[in-house]
Amino acid sequence: MGQNHDELLKRIQKLVRQNQDLIEKNEELHRAVIHLTEQNEQLKLHLSETKVERKEALPGEPEERVKKYRMATVLFAYIGGFKQLTDEDESDAIMDQLDEVLIEFDRILKKYKIHKIKTIGDTYMAAGGIPVKNITNPIDVVMAALEMNGYLDRLQGKRGKRYWHMNTGIHTGPVTANVSGKKKVTYDIKGDTVNIAHRMQGIGERGKILISVMTYELIKEFFLCEYYGKMPVKYKGDLEMFVVNGIRPEFSRGGQGIVPNKLFDTRFKLIQFTDIQEVILDKLEKELPGYLYYHNVKHTVDVVTEVELIGWAEGLDDEGILLLKTAALFHDAGHTVDYDEHEFHGTVLARKFLPDYGYTGEQIEKICSIIMATKLPPRPEDIYQKIICDADLDYLGRSDMIPVSNTLYRELKEQDKIGSLNDWNKLQLKFISGHSYFTKTARSLREVNKQKQIERIKKLIHNE
């Protein structure tokens, strides 16, 4: 019991830190939007162009742009096997097989959304986190490397001869990308991150996947790794390296360390949620109508935070938390389309976005049912719906209930959906007096304070 309590406290502390980061991000985005709307169209165009540096191209040469990525994971793989070339007949067969290997490697990269940079002779270079930035790129690249190695092992079993093997180096850090082309865009990355990954590949042993300590810290939850040694890096001291031996048994099917299981997928998506959240919050910041003083980005962040707190306290598992957080993120996103039917439009957006992030059809339908449960009056049917309903109306039992309620009044007033403030207070009193929280957690946290808010509203109402 004590261990579970400690784990819950750690998760709550982590969540509080994440929430603070989101609030700061929201304030930063809000300031940026205000700044941009004050500028004329010419200045907007100038700002959008300066996001990507451009290099002057000589006549006849393609224009080149420079983009910087704060976190990318670079993979260098040396494909050994050319020394086995003995005669012309065997050489042709082996080269055909090398083509098969490279085609399969390209397929694996596409599966994990990793960008192939180039093949340099018998060295294969790729990077995760470009051109689309994402927080999961270290995990993606390590999974791809394991699958590449596994493919070569299976190929050996089929053909009876071992021509090909990989020496792999992986490092995570900032990179600079030279971007060229219009119809077919190419990326050529450079920087210390690239150089370190290349050097690690060069010192690695046959079949080993070497990762830097930077990558290790980001993937160690999912993979079995062992310490390999240190590599001197100019101006940086010694760099610790690790060998990836496979997926941790608890995250792999049958505990074999080869194929990820459902728990792996869920934990991965909980990390990936940060990427989805950034996209959706940015969309809300840009597209929500200006009269939404209550149903704004801050409200969405509050509900995402609250469903996780209540969810852990109510004993939900990792997948349950994932479904709740995702539903909370989309529950008011439909306000970008319509006010009165925003719950339905939120489900439309969820069905559009979530397949690209690997959510199953079953998960998406569950998320949509949770979203629809927030439609007033709340009539939740299961624990997930009860939790999001309590999180959505959490303000009713908070000390700032009156000022928060006034933002909702202002929102409705600007749409001519409510009369005077006195009318609003009467309506609020009726609603709150008949409201009850559905979960034990919300009742214990908010019910007492909600009764205090009822008394405060009564004092605000004057008889006409």
C-alpha positions as semicolon CSV with decimal commas, in nm:
position;residue;x (nm);y (nm);z (nm)
1;M;0,000;0,000;0,000
2;G;0,283;0,241;0,095
3;Q;0,466;0,172;-0,230
4;N;0,151;0,239;-0,436
5;H;0,097;0,564;-0,244
6;D;0,455;0,676;-0,308
7;E;0,423;0,593;-0,677
8;L;0,098;0,791;-0,698
9;L;0,262;1,091;-0,530
10;K;0,553;1,077;-0,775
11;R;0,311;1,067;-1,068
12;I;0,115;1,361;-0,929
13;Q;0,435;1,561;-0,875
14;K;0,541;1,488;-1,233
15;L;0,195;1,587;-1,357
16;V;0,208;1,916;-1,167
17;R;0,542;1,997;-1,332
18;Q;0,403;1,908;-1,674
19;N;0,095;2,120;-1,610
20;Q;0,311;2,419;-1,518
21;D;0,509;2,373;-1,839
22;L;0,183;2,366;-2,038
23;I;0,055;2,680;-1,868
24;E;0,379;2,861;-1,951
25;K;0,359;2,733;-2,309
26;N;0,000;2,850;-2,333
27;E;0,092;3,196;-2,207
28;E;0,380;3,212;-2,452
29;L;0,153;3,112;-2,742
30;H;-0,109;3,363;-2,632
31;R;0,146;3,646;-2,627
32;A;0,269;3,543;-2,969
33;V;-0,085;3,547;-3,113
34;I;-0,153;3,895;-2,973
35;H;0,173;4,019;-3,119
36;L;0,104;3,875;-3,461
37;T;-0,250;4,009;-3,485
38;E;-0,118;4,361;-3,428
39;Q;0,104;4,340;-3,734
40;N;0,005;4,398;-4,095
41;E;0,009;4,126;-4,361
42;Q;0,354;4,221;-4,483
43;L;0,505;4,172;-4,140
44;K;0,325;3,838;-4,099
45;L;0,473;3,719;-4,426
46;H;0,818;3,830;-4,317
47;L;0,790;3,647;-3,984
48;S;0,677;3,324;-4,151
49;E;0,972;3,334;-4,392
50;T;1,228;3,388;-4,118
51;K;1,132;3,061;-3,949
52;V;1,349;2,889;-4,209
53;E;1,683;3,040;-4,307
54;R;1,747;3,051;-4,680
55;K;2,077;3,032;-4,860
56;E;2,126;3,220;-5,184
57;A;2,150;2,971;-5,471
58;L;2,366;3,017;-5,778
59;P;2,186;3,034;-6,115
60;G;2,068;2,684;-6,209
61;E;2,113;2,548;-5,855
62;P;1,819;2,453;-5,630
63;E;1,739;2,689;-5,344
64;E;1,863;2,559;-5,008
65;R;1,706;2,623;-4,669
66;V;1,847;2,559;-4,324
67;K;1,632;2,421;-4,041
68;K;1,740;2,351;-3,685
69;Y;1,607;2,067;-3,472
70;R;1,662;2,068;-3,098
71;M;1,622;1,692;-3,062
72;A;1,680;1,435;-3,333
73;T;1,812;1,080;-3,313
74;V;2,073;0,992;-3,574
75;L;2,142;0,633;-3,682
76;F;2,451;0,520;-3,868
77;A;2,459;0,155;-3,973
78;Y;2,757;-0,007;-4,144
79;I;2,633;-0,295;-4,357
80;G;2,916;-0,549;-4,363
81;G;2,936;-0,823;-4,623
82;F;3,137;-0,703;-4,918
83;K;3,440;-0,904;-4,811
84;Q;3,246;-1,221;-4,894
85;L;3,243;-1,131;-5,264
86;T;3,456;-1,406;-5,424
87;D;3,363;-1,449;-5,788
88;E;3,145;-1,280;-6,048
89;D;2,844;-1,515;-6,015
90;E;2,838;-1,493;-5,639
91;S;2,894;-1,117;-5,659
92;D;2,579;-1,068;-5,868
93;A;2,372;-1,276;-5,627
94;I;2,506;-1,093;-5,325
95;M;2,446;-0,752;-5,479
96;D;2,086;-0,853;-5,553
97;Q;2,053;-0,956;-5,192
98;L;2,198;-0,622;-5,078
99;D;1,926;-0,449;-5,279
100;E;1,667;-0,659;-5,095
101;V;1,823;-0,560;-4,763
102;L;1,816;-0,189;-4,846
103;I;1,454;-0,207;-4,965
104;E;1,354;-0,377;-4,639
105;F;1,546;-0,119;-4,435
106;D;1,359;0,158;-4,617
107;R;1,029;-0,013;-4,531
108;I;1,125;-0,034;-4,164
109;L;1,216;0,336;-4,154
110;K;0,882;0,428;-4,307
111;K;0,702;0,213;-4,048
112;Y;0,865;0,409;-3,764
113;K;0,841;0,748;-3,940
114;I;1,218;0,782;-3,959
115;H;1,373;0,984;-4,240
116;K;1,640;0,819;-4,453
117;I;1,916;1,071;-4,513
118;K;2,136;0,876;-4,755
119;T;2,332;0,560;-4,826
120;I;2,705;0,622;-4,845
121;G;2,859;0,311;-4,998
122;D;2,792;0,042;-4,737
123;T;2,687;0,290;-4,465
124;Y;2,320;0,365;-4,407
125;M;2,226;0,698;-4,247
126;A;1,886;0,798;-4,107
127;A;1,736;1,028;-3,846
128;G;1,423;1,033;-3,632
129;G;1,255;1,359;-3,537
130;I;1,292;1,517;-3,882
131;P;1,131;1,660;-4,086
132;V;0,837;1,632;-3,843
133;K;0,948;1,693;-3,486
134;N;0,837;1,438;-3,227
135;I;0,929;1,344;-2,874
136;T;0,940;0,968;-2,936
137;N;1,218;0,966;-3,197
138;P;1,481;0,796;-2,971
139;I;1,243;0,503;-2,911
140;D;1,146;0,492;-3,280
141;V;1,507;0,473;-3,397
142;V;1,606;0,202;-3,148
143;M;1,302;-0,006;-3,247
144;A;1,397;0,033;-3,613
145;A;1,757;-0,076;-3,543
146;L;1,637;-0,386;-3,358
147;E;1,404;-0,474;-3,644
148;M;1,684;-0,427;-3,899
149;N;1,908;-0,662;-3,703
150;G;1,624;-0,910;-3,672
151;Y;1,566;-0,902;-4,047
152;L;1,933;-0,985;-4,116
153;D;1,913;-1,274;-3,868
154;R;1,606;-1,415;-4,044
155;L;1,770;-1,368;-4,382
156;Q;2,066;-1,576;-4,269
157;G;1,834;-1,855;-4,158
158;K;1,663;-1,863;-4,498
159;R;1,973;-1,842;-4,718
160;G;2,211;-2,054;-4,510
161;K;2,494;-1,804;-4,548
162;R;2,563;-1,494;-4,345
163;Y;2,671;-1,221;-4,583
164;W;2,528;-0,917;-4,414
165;H;2,560;-0,780;-4,062
166;M;2,526;-0,437;-3,905
167;N;2,738;-0,223;-3,678
168;T;2,509;0,051;-3,550
169;G;2,568;0,380;-3,372
170;I;2,281;0,593;-3,238
171;H;2,299;0,934;-3,073
172;T;2,036;1,192;-2,975
173;G;2,089;1,566;-2,984
174;P;2,045;1,885;-3,190
175;V;2,108;1,884;-3,565
176;T;2,109;2,135;-3,847
177;A;1,943;2,027;-4,172
178;N;2,009;2,166;-4,516
179;V;1,677;2,133;-4,698
180;S;1,670;2,139;-5,076
181;G;1,425;2,058;-5,352
182;K;1,058;2,136;-5,409
183;K;0,889;1,831;-5,560
184;K;1,131;1,591;-5,389
185;V;1,259;1,747;-5,069
186;T;1,592;1,618;-4,936
187;Y;1,754;1,672;-4,598
188;D;2,127;1,668;-4,532
189;I;2,199;1,692;-4,161
190;K;2,516;1,797;-3,986
191;G;2,652;1,879;-3,643
192;D;2,809;1,707;-3,341
193;T;2,514;1,469;-3,309
194;V;2,582;1,332;-3,658
195;N;2,959;1,306;-3,600
196;I;2,918;1,124;-3,268
197;A;2,671;0,870;-3,411
198;H;2,912;0,803;-3,699
199;R;3,208;0,752;-3,465
200;M;3,008;0,516;-3,243
201;Q;2,916;0,306;-3,546
202;G;3,284;0,289;-3,635
203;I;3,396;0,148;-3,299
204;G;3,103;-0,089;-3,247
205;E;3,125;-0,465;-3,279
206;R;2,950;-0,680;-3,535
207;G;2,576;-0,697;-3,475
208;K;2,586;-0,454;-3,183
209;I;2,353;-0,156;-3,148
210;L;2,551;0,112;-2,964
211;I;2,367;0,408;-2,816
212;S;2,498;0,716;-2,637
213;V;2,410;0,796;-2,278
214;M;2,179;1,072;-2,410
215;T;1,975;0,819;-2,607
216;Y;1,995;0,567;-2,322
217;E;1,829;0,806;-2,074
218;L;1,538;0,850;-2,313
219;I;1,478;0,482;-2,394
220;K;1,591;0,287;-2,087
221;E;1,232;0,241;-1,962
222;F;1,158;0,020;-2,264
223;F;1,482;-0,161;-2,351
224;L;1,739;-0,391;-2,191
225;C;2,076;-0,218;-2,215
226;E;2,423;-0,291;-2,081
227;Y;2,715;-0,059;-2,029
228;Y;2,967;-0,075;-2,314
229;G;3,236;0,180;-2,235
230;K;3,343;0,537;-2,298
231;M;3,440;0,724;-2,612
232;P;3,641;1,048;-2,596
233;V;3,463;1,340;-2,759
234;K;3,651;1,659;-2,843
235;Y;3,566;1,947;-2,607
236;K;3,304;1,731;-2,431
237;G;3,505;1,473;-2,236
238;D;3,423;1,102;-2,234
239;L;3,087;0,987;-2,369
240;E;2,932;0,681;-2,205
241;M;2,786;0,419;-2,440
242;F;2,544;0,129;-2,399
243;V;2,447;-0,177;-2,602
244;V;2,077;-0,242;-2,668
245;N;2,000;-0,612;-2,621
246;G;1,625;-0,601;-2,684
247;I;1,291;-0,494;-2,542
248;R;1,239;-0,543;-2,170
249;P;1,048;-0,868;-2,101
250;E;0,753;-0,689;-1,942
251;F;0,710;-0,484;-2,261
252;S;0,746;-0,769;-2,512
253;R;0,518;-1,047;-2,629
254;G;0,590;-1,365;-2,439
255;G;0,876;-1,190;-2,262
256;Q;1,103;-1,269;-2,559
257;G;1,234;-0,914;-2,597
258;I;1,157;-0,899;-2,969
259;V;0,801;-0,783;-3,044
260;P;0,644;-0,503;-2,836
261;N;0,327;-0,588;-2,646
262;K;0,018;-0,385;-2,555
263;L;0,182;-0,238;-2,244
264;F;0,472;-0,111;-2,457
265;D;0,224;0,049;-2,697
266;T;0,033;0,217;-2,416
267;R;0,342;0,357;-2,242
268;F;0,472;0,474;-2,579
269;K;0,146;0,656;-2,651
270;L;0,154;0,824;-2,309
271;I;0,488;0,977;-2,410
272;Q;0,364;1,050;-2,762
273;F;0,065;1,232;-2,609
274;T;0,293;1,534;-2,564
275;D;0,323;1,563;-2,944
276;I;-0,054;1,535;-2,997
277;Q;-0,118;1,784;-2,719
278;E;0,116;2,041;-2,873
279;V;-0,060;2,010;-3,210
280;I;-0,413;2,039;-3,067
281;L;-0,335;2,322;-2,823
282;D;-0,172;2,514;-3,106
283;K;-0,484;2,456;-3,318
284;L;-0,707;2,579;-3,036
285;E;-0,491;2,885;-2,979
286;K;-0,517;2,981;-3,345
287;E;-0,876;2,880;-3,425
288;L;-1,093;2,924;-3,116
289;P;-1,329;3,224;-3,141
290;G;-1,230;3,527;-2,939
291;Y;-1,548;3,521;-2,728
292;L;-1,454;3,190;-2,562
293;Y;-1,346;3,329;-2,226
294;Y;-1,422;3,004;-2,044
295;H;-1,388;2,730;-2,308
296;N;-1,033;2,835;-2,391
297;V;-0,694;2,663;-2,400
298;K;-0,651;2,695;-2,023
299;H;-0,976;2,505;-1,963
300;T;-0,859;2,220;-2,187
301;V;-0,526;2,201;-2,004
302;D;-0,709;2,201;-1,668
303;V;-0,934;1,911;-1,774
304;V;-0,640;1,708;-1,911
305;T;-0,462;1,756;-1,577
306;E;-0,768;1,678;-1,369
307;V;-0,868;1,356;-1,549
308;E;-0,521;1,218;-1,485
309;L;-0,529;1,309;-1,116
310;I;-0,875;1,159;-1,066
311;G;-0,795;0,862;-1,290
312;W;-0,491;0,755;-1,089
313;A;-0,680;0,805;-0,762
314;E;-0,970;0,593;-0,892
315;G;-0,728;0,309;-0,975
316;L;-0,725;0,321;-1,355
317;D;-0,445;0,152;-1,547
318;D;-0,210;0,314;-1,801
319;E;-0,444;0,261;-2,095
320;G;-0,733;0,410;-1,903
321;I;-0,528;0,721;-1,829
322;L;-0,427;0,745;-2,195
323;L;-0,787;0,726;-2,315
324;L;-0,901;0,985;-2,061
325;K;-0,623;1,235;-2,136
326;T;-0,683;1,205;-2,509
327;A;-1,058;1,252;-2,467
328;A;-0,998;1,554;-2,243
329;L;-0,768;1,707;-2,505
330;F;-1,038;1,681;-2,773
331;H;-1,349;1,733;-2,562
332;D;-1,377;2,107;-2,641
333;A;-1,177;2,109;-2,967
334;G;-1,507;2,112;-3,156
335;H;-1,549;2,476;-3,052
336;T;-1,329;2,555;-3,350
337;V;-1,625;2,445;-3,564
338;D;-1,947;2,506;-3,368
339;Y;-2,048;2,611;-3,018
340;D;-2,368;2,420;-2,947
341;E;-2,259;2,086;-3,095
342;H;-1,891;2,113;-3,006
343;E;-1,881;1,768;-2,844
344;F;-1,980;1,598;-3,169
345;H;-1,732;1,803;-3,370
346;G;-1,465;1,712;-3,114
347;T;-1,523;1,344;-3,194
348;V;-1,490;1,422;-3,566
349;L;-1,151;1,582;-3,504
350;A;-1,042;1,290;-3,286
351;R;-1,133;1,041;-3,560
352;K;-0,935;1,251;-3,807
353;F;-0,617;1,299;-3,600
354;L;-0,574;0,986;-3,388
355;P;-0,521;0,717;-3,657
356;D;-0,199;0,897;-3,758
357;Y;-0,071;0,840;-3,404
358;G;-0,140;0,467;-3,397
359;Y;-0,467;0,466;-3,198
360;T;-0,680;0,163;-3,278
361;G;-1,039;0,186;-3,396
362;E;-1,156;0,049;-3,062
363;Q;-0,956;0,308;-2,868
364;I;-1,089;0,592;-3,084
365;E;-1,452;0,483;-3,036
366;K;-1,398;0,468;-2,660
367;I;-1,242;0,816;-2,663
368;C;-1,539;0,951;-2,861
369;S;-1,788;0,804;-2,615
370;I;-1,599;0,973;-2,330
371;I;-1,609;1,307;-2,514
372;M;-1,985;1,283;-2,576
373;A;-2,042;1,222;-2,203
374;T;-1,946;1,587;-2,135
375;K;-2,260;1,712;-2,309
376;L;-2,490;1,877;-2,054
377;P;-2,671;1,755;-1,857
378;P;-2,408;1,491;-1,768
379;R;-2,530;1,132;-1,763
380;P;-2,212;0,920;-1,741
381;E;-2,242;0,545;-1,785
382;D;-1,896;0,418;-1,681
383;I;-1,595;0,522;-1,473
384;Y;-1,425;0,695;-1,767
385;Q;-1,729;0,911;-1,838
386;K;-1,775;0,985;-1,467
387;I;-1,414;1,101;-1,438
388;I;-1,426;1,339;-1,736
389;C;-1,761;1,482;-1,623
390;D;-1,616;1,555;-1,280
391;A;-1,300;1,704;-1,434
392;D;-1,501;1,919;-1,676
393;L;-1,703;2,071;-1,390
394;D;-1,419;2,075;-1,141
395;Y;-1,444;2,454;-1,107
396;L;-1,778;2,419;-0,925
397;G;-1,592;2,305;-0,615
398;R;-1,289;2,532;-0,642
399;S;-1,223;2,850;-0,444
400;D;-1,212;3,052;-0,768
401;M;-1,556;2,928;-0,874
402;I;-1,719;3,276;-0,888
403;P;-1,460;3,445;-1,116
404;V;-1,441;3,135;-1,338
405;S;-1,821;3,128;-1,356
406;N;-1,819;3,493;-1,460
407;T;-1,599;3,412;-1,761
408;L;-1,861;3,160;-1,872
409;Y;-2,130;3,424;-1,825
410;R;-1,934;3,672;-2,037
411;E;-1,892;3,404;-2,305
412;L;-2,265;3,333;-2,317
413;K;-2,358;3,702;-2,296
414;E;-2,157;3,789;-2,608
415;Q;-2,356;3,525;-2,796
416;D;-2,689;3,650;-2,660
417;K;-2,746;3,317;-2,486
418;I;-2,809;3,466;-2,138
419;G;-2,971;3,774;-1,983
420;S;-2,843;3,971;-1,686
421;L;-2,574;3,865;-1,440
422;N;-2,846;3,821;-1,182
423;D;-3,025;3,581;-1,417
424;W;-2,698;3,395;-1,458
425;N;-2,642;3,364;-1,083
426;K;-2,994;3,223;-1,041
427;L;-2,927;2,971;-1,316
428;Q;-2,593;2,878;-1,162
429;L;-2,749;2,833;-0,819
430;K;-3,012;2,599;-0,961
431;F;-2,752;2,400;-1,155
432;I;-2,500;2,367;-0,871
433;S;-2,765;2,282;-0,611
434;G;-2,876;1,988;-0,825
435;H;-2,525;1,879;-0,918
436;S;-2,333;1,592;-0,759
437;Y;-1,986;1,469;-0,839
438;F;-1,980;1,112;-0,965
439;T;-1,644;0,982;-0,838
440;K;-1,538;0,929;-0,481
441;T;-1,220;1,128;-0,549
442;A;-1,402;1,438;-0,675
443;R;-1,655;1,422;-0,392
444;S;-1,379;1,412;-0,132
445;L;-1,183;1,694;-0,299
446;R;-1,458;1,933;-0,412
447;E;-1,799;1,864;-0,255
448;V;-1,742;2,056;0,071
449;N;-1,609;2,362;-0,108
450;K;-1,896;2,344;-0,359
451;Q;-2,144;2,393;-0,075
452;K;-1,954;2,707;0,026
453;Q;-1,984;2,839;-0,331
454;I;-2,360;2,783;-0,320
455;E;-2,382;3,009;-0,014
456;R;-2,168;3,274;-0,186
457;I;-2,389;3,275;-0,496
458;K;-2,702;3,310;-0,283
459;K;-2,561;3,632;-0,139
460;L;-2,501;3,768;-0,490
461;I;-2,860;3,720;-0,603
462;H;-3,104;4,007;-0,548
463;N;-3,477;3,966;-0,579
464;E;-3,636;4,165;-0,859
